[in-house]
Amino acid sequence: MTDTGRASDILRDFRVPPESLAAAPRARRDGVRLLVGRKGSGEVAHHAFRELPGLLRAGDVLVVNTSRTLPAAVDGRLGDDPVVVHFSTRRDDGRWVVEVRDPDGRGSTVRRTGGPAGAAVRLAGGERLLLDEPLDPCADRLWVASASMADPVRHLHRHGRPIRYSYTERDQPLSAHQTVFATPSPDGLGSAEMPSAARPFTAPLVTELVSRGVQIAPIVLHTGVASTEAYEPPYAEPYAVPAPTAWQVNAARAAGGRVVAVGTTAVRALESAADRDGVVRPAHGWTDLVITPERGVRAVDGLLTGLHEPEASHLLMLRAVSADDLLERVYAEALRHRYLWHEFGDVNLLLP
């Protein structure tokens, strides 16, 4: 299939049944299912995640996001109304991008009409959050806000909890939202939501991968809150690709190894640091890169990722990595065999 419009329509038309939404973590992280699609052969195969070492080769590089997940949801009041604030991203000027949502009475939240500008959200401990302006003048979901507390991250750790959406059955401890690769950053910052493609990894599995000659290369990209809008592109997020990772990726590709990104965040960071020839250089800053089939990928050969909703802009990235007809078969198999979606769900490996 070569018509990208037709493929896009097909991938947008599927619907995820409620029973395929992962409501809670599995007892064993590496017990999730792994659906593997190979672009060269068009093969789609079912595996357990613990079989991953046998699906990769010595000389391959797994690029992983080491960002830690923050307890980014805090309760507050806007006027007389109870609200939940999702702290998303700290900007260079010290202000935060936030989303203000309504509690739904079941422990999760629903979308709230944003603002107005100048409104103050009262938080625990007598602190306040002033909504300065919409992040996007044409939308009101995300706001740039000024916090009264000197250290908002400390406030989150004292009063916050992990962000939770309605498809989950209950709150989970922060440890359930951390990956084995998560590393504290010097400034204490992290991700509003877990870089969840790496959640099934365990320390023993990483040891087995390394013992087989698969390299692990870290990047950092602090993820903001997930988009609740159809096809809403991601906004700018802070990232860093260190020099050793750039060297590992370039050396592996020169030697015939494959670069497999663990999660869409790893793709976004690595591609932001790559030139037109796919050479990766050390880089840090902010990226608003949106990866589409037309743009393609330059430094990434494969992708390990969760399963995405049809409205998610992430599907554009998956189409840039893989072939449309393969993605259609992958998602058809995922639906047929009741794979689980979202951060506690099953995962998909797309290989060349």
Salt bridges, closest charged atoms under 4 A:
GLU19 OE2 - ARG338 NH2 3.34
ASP30 OD1 - ARG28 NH2 2.95
GLU43 OE1 - ARG38 NE 3.86
GLU51 OE1 - HIS47 ND1 2.94
ASP60 OD2 - ARG258 NH2 2.78
ASP75 OD1 - ARG161 NH2 2.84
ASP81 OD2 - ARG112 NH2 3.52
ASP93 OD2 - ARG91 NH2 3.51
ASP93 OD2 - ARG95 NE 2.99
GLU99 OE2 - ARG101 NH1 3.06
GLU99 OE1 - ARG141 NH1 3.37
ASP102 OD1 - ARG112 NH1 2.62
ASP104 OD2 - ARG106 NH2 3.40
ASP132 OD2 - ARG95 NH1 3.16
GLU133 OE2 - ARG95 NH2 3.34
ASP140 OD1 - ARG111 NH2 2.59
ASP151 OD2 - ARG154 NE 3.90
GLU169 OE2 - ARG170 NH1 2.07
ASP171 OD1 - ARG164 NH1 3.73
GLU208 OE2 - ARG212 NE 3.29
GLU229 OE2 - ARG111 NH1 2.13
GLU232 OE2 - ARG141 NH2 2.85
GLU237 OE1 - ARG268 NH1 2.34
GLU271 OE1 - ARG295 NH1 2.60
ASP275 OD2 - ARG281 NH1 2.72
ASP301 OD1 - ARG253 NH2 3.16
GLU309 OE2 - HIS342 NE2 2.95
ASP324 OD1 - ARG319 NE 2.78
GLU333 OE1 - HIS46 NE2 2.75
GLU333 OE2 - ARG336 NH1 2.11
GLU333 OE1 - HIS337 NE2 3.36
ASP346 OD1 - ARG26 NH1 2.79
ASP346 OD2 - ARG33 NH2 3.44
